[in-house]
């Protein structure tokens, strides 16, 4: 009976020690998220945006004849929820297609001309990855850039800029 009492006391003391060790929010260091490669500052983004102005003017002026509605799109917007859901969908689909998804590629596109009106520019994501091979494969490992996954769904229909031709930041 004496040993049982010591066992219970040990469990209680161990639980208290674990509580103070694991659950004391004031003393725990917050781990900072890993920064992605290719990260640029808002100043760098502004430089890139301003450098695009001449190309945008040429496209806008030649296709939209000085339109009053803001002209062609310069940006697209997606909610973080839509992007996270898309990544989950694309990873599942890549697996079903026999690929391992390792990234996303962004393409510039344009909607087709309808009733004499030029289609606006759009941006869309497609999944990229490598084809799965069996573990017993004798083929050499090929290193290089990731390829678009054939048959993988893309993500389009982001919100347009406000107004469509607005520069960064808006």
DRENVOLUM-482638 format. One record per residue (C-alpha): residue in one letter; x, y, z. Coordinates in steps of 0.2 Angstrom, whole numbers, padded with zeros to 4 digits, always signed. Layout:
BEGIN
AXYZ ...
END
This chain:
BEGIN
X+0000+0000+0000 X+0015+0012+0004 X+0022+0009-0014 X+0005+0013-0022 X+0004+0029-0012 X+0022+0034-0019 X+0016+0029-0036 X+0001+0041-0036 X+0012+0055-0028 X+0025+0052-0042 X+0011+0053-0056 X+0004+0069-0048 X+0022+0077-0047 X+0026+0072-0065 X+0010+0079-0071 X+0013+0095-0063 X+0031+0096-0069 X+0025+0092-0087 X+0011+0106-0085 X+0024+0119-0081 X+0036+0113-0094 X+0024+0112-0108 X+0010+0123-0105 X+0018+0139-0098 X+0015+0151-0113 X+0025+0165-0106 X+0041+0155-0106 X+0039+0146-0123 X+0049+0154-0138 X+0038+0157-0153 X+0045+0148-0168 X+0045+0160-0183 X+0039+0153-0199 X+0051+0149-0213 X+0053+0162-0225 X+0051+0157-0243 X+0065+0159-0256 X+0062+0173-0268 X+0054+0184-0255 X+0055+0203-0260 X+0052+0218-0250 X+0037+0230-0254 X+0050+0242-0261 X+0056+0229-0273 X+0038+0225-0278 X+0035+0243-0282 X+0050+0244-0293 X+0044+0229-0303 X+0027+0236-0304 X+0033+0252-0311 X+0044+0244-0323 X+0029+0235-0330 X+0020+0252-0334 X+0027+0254-0351 X+0021+0237-0357 X+0004+0239-0349 X+0002+0256-0357 X+0006+0248-0374 X-0006+0234-0372 X-0020+0245-0364 X-0019+0259-0377 X-0018+0247-0392 X-0032+0236-0387 X-0044+0246-0377 X-0043+0263-0386 X-0041+0274-0370 X-0056+0266-0361 X-0064+0274-0347 X-0067+0258-0337 X-0050+0257-0331 X-0043+0246-0345 X-0035+0229-0344 X-0032+0220-0328 X-0015+0222-0319 X-0018+0211-0304 X-0029+0197-0298 X-0034+0193-0280 X-0038+0176-0271 X-0042+0173-0253 X-0030+0163-0243 X-0044+0151-0240 X-0046+0148-0259 X-0027+0146-0262 X-0026+0134-0247 X-0041+0124-0254 X-0033+0124-0271 X-0016+0118-0265 X-0025+0104-0256 X-0035+0100-0271 X-0020+0100-0283 X-0010+0089-0272 X-0023+0076-0271 X-0026+0077-0290 X-0008+0076-0293 X-0007+0060-0283 X-0021+0053-0293 X-0012+0057-0309 X+0004+0049-0303 X+0013+0065-0299 X+0021+0072-0284 X+0016+0091-0283 X+0031+0102-0278 X+0025+0119-0283 X+0014+0131-0293 X+0017+0141-0309 X+0008+0157-0312 X+0003+0161-0330 X-0004+0177-0338 X-0019+0173-0349 X-0033+0182-0358 X-0051+0179-0360 X-0057+0177-0378 X-0064+0191-0388 X-0083+0192-0386 X-0095+0203-0396 X-0080+0213-0403 X-0074+0217-0385 X-0056+0212-0381 X-0055+0200-0367 X-0046+0206-0351 X-0030+0199-0345 X-0031+0186-0331 X-0018+0176-0321 X-0020+0158-0316 X-0011+0145-0306 X-0006+0127-0312 X+0002+0113-0302 X+0019+0108-0305 X+0028+0092-0300 X+0037+0076-0305 X+0030+0060-0311 X+0031+0046-0298 X+0042+0031-0302 X+0043+0015-0293 X+0056+0013-0280 X+0064-0002-0290 X+0066+0009-0305 X+0083+0008-0314 X+0081+0025-0323 X+0093+0038-0317 X+0087+0052-0306 X+0085+0068-0316 X+0087+0085-0308 X+0079+0100-0315 X+0065+0112-0316 X+0048+0106-0311 X+0035+0103-0325 X+0017+0107-0326 X+0007+0092-0321 X-0003+0086-0337 X-0022+0086-0333 X-0020+0095-0317 X-0034+0108-0314 X-0029+0127-0314 X-0035+0140-0302 X-0042+0156-0311 X-0056+0168-0307 X-0047+0179-0295 X-0054+0196-0291 X-0048+0210-0302 X-0038+0225-0296 X-0048+0240-0290 X-0048+0249-0303 X-0042+0235-0314 X-0027+0246-0320 X-0021+0251-0303 X-0003+0251-0298 X+0005+0242-0283 X+0001+0245-0269 X-0018+0249-0271 
END
